Amino acid sequence: MQHSFSQDAAANEDPSDPVEAGQPAANGRAPRLKPGERRVLILQTLAAMLESPKSEKITTAALAARLTVSEAALYRHFASKAQMFEGLIEFIEQTVFGLINQITSREEHGILQVRAIVTMLLGFAEKNPGMTRVLTGEALVGEHERLNERINQTVDRIEASIRQCLKLAVSAKEPPLPADYDAVLRANLVMSFVLGRWQRYAKSGFAKAPSDQADAMIRIMLN
């Protein structure tokens, strides 16, 4: 689950745009990227810059410098830096909810669904540290407010998916659960655990892996 972005080509893709990166061809020029690849490269580079443990705010000037292009070249593909972050959030949503759907489709037991979902969420963060800073909102500090609102909605949707799985477990009574088992409270607890693990990973400079001893903790939360 690395940065395998899959963005559609922009409708106004300009074939004369400068190439953002690439090895020089035989004629001394960098090879042209295919339509849509320029947008993908910008998002990949932004995600890579977010992996810096220094957690410095990323500017479009710094991003353009990393890509060895002008800021104007960036704005041919994204109207603003906020749109670039929205591209990262879209990637997160497509990946995470696609995997949640796979898990719930192949696993019929609610508790096992939640275990698999939590393991996936921690693994996604561990393999994509830059995305983790987006998920926690750390990378969005000082950015447009709508970005924080959207990532909060994403987290709420993840919790809703976990809650639905736990409700399934309660209704199926497999495995047997305590009579006072509250799916809503458990889902909130599980999501708080995931958020805490993401935060710890980001705040440690990506030194403390979110998956460390996670299996045992997940069992404790769900029993």
C-alpha positions as semicolon CSV with decimal commas, in nm:
position;residue;x (nm);y (nm);z (nm)
1;M;0,000;0,000;0,000
2;Q;0,264;0,248;-0,101
3;H;0,191;0,569;-0,289
4;S;0,025;0,398;-0,585
5;F;-0,187;0,693;-0,684
6;S;-0,446;0,647;-0,956
7;Q;-0,576;0,987;-1,053
8;D;-0,770;1,058;-1,372
9;A;-0,608;1,290;-1,620
10;A;-0,711;1,652;-1,591
11;A;-0,956;1,760;-1,856
12;N;-0,732;2,051;-1,948
13;E;-0,411;1,849;-1,962
14;D;-0,158;2,049;-2,162
15;P;0,091;1,834;-2,357
16;S;0,328;2,130;-2,368
17;D;0,363;2,141;-1,989
18;P;0,718;2,092;-1,862
19;V;0,800;1,749;-1,728
20;E;0,811;1,751;-1,347
21;A;1,074;1,479;-1,318
22;G;1,244;1,199;-1,504
23;Q;1,575;1,082;-1,641
24;P;1,713;1,265;-1,945
25;A;1,645;1,100;-2,278
26;A;1,904;1,052;-2,551
27;N;1,841;1,403;-2,685
28;G;1,913;1,553;-2,344
29;R;1,548;1,624;-2,265
30;A;1,350;1,457;-1,990
31;P;1,091;1,213;-2,127
32;R;0,735;1,343;-2,139
33;L;0,493;1,204;-1,887
34;K;0,166;1,055;-2,007
35;P;-0,156;1,251;-1,947
36;G;-0,248;1,243;-1,580
37;E;0,097;1,135;-1,464
38;R;0,196;1,493;-1,385
39;R;-0,081;1,520;-1,127
40;V;0,016;1,183;-0,982
41;L;0,381;1,286;-0,956
42;I;0,291;1,606;-0,773
43;L;0,085;1,409;-0,518
44;Q;0,358;1,147;-0,479
45;T;0,613;1,418;-0,414
46;L;0,387;1,594;-0,164
47;A;0,334;1,265;0,022
48;A;0,709;1,200;0,025
49;M;0,779;1,547;0,167
50;L;0,526;1,483;0,443
51;E;0,740;1,188;0,554
52;S;1,001;1,426;0,690
53;P;1,007;1,381;1,070
54;K;1,078;1,754;1,109
55;S;0,709;1,817;1,035
56;E;0,776;2,152;0,870
57;K;0,489;2,315;0,684
58;I;0,516;2,245;0,313
59;T;0,491;2,541;0,078
60;T;0,417;2,533;-0,292
61;A;0,758;2,692;-0,344
62;A;0,929;2,401;-0,168
63;L;0,718;2,149;-0,357
64;A;0,801;2,316;-0,690
65;A;1,169;2,317;-0,599
66;R;1,161;1,946;-0,521
67;L;1,007;1,886;-0,863
68;T;1,244;2,136;-1,027
69;V;0,957;2,331;-1,183
70;S;0,796;2,669;-1,128
71;E;0,500;2,719;-0,896
72;A;0,301;2,816;-1,204
73;A;0,359;2,464;-1,338
74;L;0,195;2,320;-1,025
75;Y;-0,109;2,541;-1,070
76;R;-0,166;2,402;-1,418
77;H;-0,276;2,082;-1,247
78;F;-0,413;2,201;-0,911
79;A;-0,587;2,531;-0,848
80;S;-0,441;2,549;-0,497
81;K;-0,237;2,360;-0,240
82;A;-0,566;2,269;-0,074
83;Q;-0,662;2,077;-0,388
84;M;-0,335;1,887;-0,366
85;F;-0,417;1,781;-0,010
86;E;-0,765;1,687;-0,126
87;G;-0,599;1,459;-0,379
88;L;-0,414;1,284;-0,096
89;I;-0,734;1,251;0,106
90;E;-0,912;1,103;-0,196
91;F;-0,634;0,845;-0,229
92;I;-0,667;0,758;0,141
93;E;-1,044;0,722;0,115
94;Q;-1,036;0,510;-0,200
95;T;-0,771;0,280;-0,055
96;V;-0,905;0,244;0,298
97;F;-1,273;0,201;0,213
98;G;-1,188;-0,029;-0,075
99;L;-0,999;-0,253;0,169
100;I;-1,279;-0,232;0,427
101;N;-1,524;-0,351;0,163
102;Q;-1,294;-0,641;0,078
103;I;-1,269;-0,740;0,444
104;T;-1,643;-0,731;0,511
105;S;-1,712;-0,922;0,190
106;R;-1,483;-1,213;0,266
107;E;-1,529;-1,233;0,647
108;E;-1,877;-1,299;0,787
109;H;-1,806;-1,260;1,160
110;G;-1,827;-0,902;1,288
111;I;-1,553;-0,927;1,550
112;L;-1,308;-1,074;1,299
113;Q;-1,404;-0,801;1,055
114;V;-1,308;-0,536;1,307
115;R;-0,979;-0,708;1,390
116;A;-0,889;-0,716;1,022
117;I;-0,997;-0,354;0,967
118;V;-0,792;-0,224;1,259
119;T;-0,488;-0,425;1,148
120;M;-0,529;-0,281;0,799
121;L;-0,560;0,077;0,928
122;L;-0,243;0,045;1,133
123;G;-0,060;-0,121;0,846
124;F;-0,167;0,147;0,600
125;A;-0,027;0,416;0,829
126;E;0,298;0,227;0,886
127;K;0,359;0,189;0,512
128;N;0,249;0,545;0,431
129;P;0,392;0,774;0,701
130;G;0,319;1,091;0,505
131;M;-0,046;0,990;0,480
132;T;-0,052;0,934;0,855
133;R;0,018;1,302;0,911
134;V;-0,281;1,379;0,692
135;L;-0,503;1,132;0,878
136;T;-0,414;1,285;1,215
137;G;-0,462;1,638;1,080
138;E;-0,105;1,733;1,170
139;A;-0,017;1,810;0,807
140;L;-0,333;2,019;0,771
141;V;-0,256;2,271;1,045
142;G;-0,274;2,617;0,892
143;E;-0,429;2,486;0,571
144;H;-0,785;2,547;0,451
145;E;-1,046;2,456;0,712
146;R;-1,237;2,236;0,468
147;L;-0,944;1,992;0,471
148;N;-0,979;1,933;0,845
149;E;-1,353;1,896;0,804
150;R;-1,307;1,638;0,531
151;I;-1,050;1,428;0,716
152;N;-1,277;1,435;1,022
153;Q;-1,559;1,306;0,803
154;T;-1,329;1,031;0,678
155;V;-1,249;0,924;1,034
156;D;-1,621;0,930;1,121
157;R;-1,693;0,705;0,821
158;I;-1,428;0,459;0,933
159;E;-1,580;0,451;1,282
160;A;-1,924;0,397;1,130
161;S;-1,790;0,096;0,939
162;I;-1,643;-0,048;1,259
163;R;-1,969;0,018;1,443
164;Q;-2,165;-0,167;1,176
165;C;-1,935;-0,468;1,208
166;L;-1,978;-0,475;1,585
167;K;-2,356;-0,446;1,553
168;L;-2,339;-0,750;1,327
169;A;-2,144;-0,934;1,596
170;V;-2,400;-0,844;1,862
171;S;-2,696;-0,956;1,649
172;A;-2,524;-1,281;1,545
173;K;-2,408;-1,357;1,901
174;E;-2,096;-1,522;1,760
175;P;-1,876;-1,538;1,951
176;P;-2,087;-1,502;2,267
177;L;-2,061;-1,145;2,393
178;P;-2,149;-0,993;2,733
179;A;-2,513;-0,891;2,769
180;D;-2,413;-0,526;2,811
181;Y;-2,185;-0,523;2,505
182;D;-2,233;-0,180;2,347
183;A;-2,135;-0,170;1,979
184;V;-2,143;0,211;1,966
185;L;-1,911;0,258;2,264
186;R;-1,677;-0,019;2,147
187;A;-1,652;0,134;1,800
188;N;-1,560;0,469;1,953
189;L;-1,300;0,300;2,172
190;V;-1,151;0,117;1,875
191;M;-1,134;0,432;1,664
192;S;-0,974;0,622;1,953
193;F;-0,712;0,346;1,976
194;V;-0,638;0,372;1,603
195;L;-0,613;0,752;1,619
196;G;-0,384;0,725;1,920
197;R;-0,158;0,483;1,737
198;W;-0,146;0,709;1,433
199;Q;-0,061;1,009;1,653
200;R;0,210;0,819;1,838
201;Y;0,365;0,709;1,510
202;A;0,371;1,062;1,368
203;K;0,487;1,230;1,691
204;S;0,773;0,981;1,731
205;G;0,911;1,077;1,391
206;F;0,779;0,745;1,259
207;A;1,000;0,553;1,502
208;K;0,721;0,381;1,701
209;A;0,537;0,150;1,465
210;P;0,157;0,154;1,510
211;S;0,144;-0,225;1,475
212;D;0,368;-0,294;1,778
213;Q;0,180;-0,537;2,007
214;A;-0,142;-0,425;1,840
215;D;-0,293;-0,775;1,811
216;A;-0,305;-0,824;2,188
217;M;-0,450;-0,479;2,242
218;I;-0,718;-0,534;1,979
219;R;-0,828;-0,855;2,152
220;I;-0,855;-0,674;2,486
221;M;-1,070;-0,398;2,334
222;L;-1,308;-0,633;2,158
223;N;-1,365;-0,890;2,433
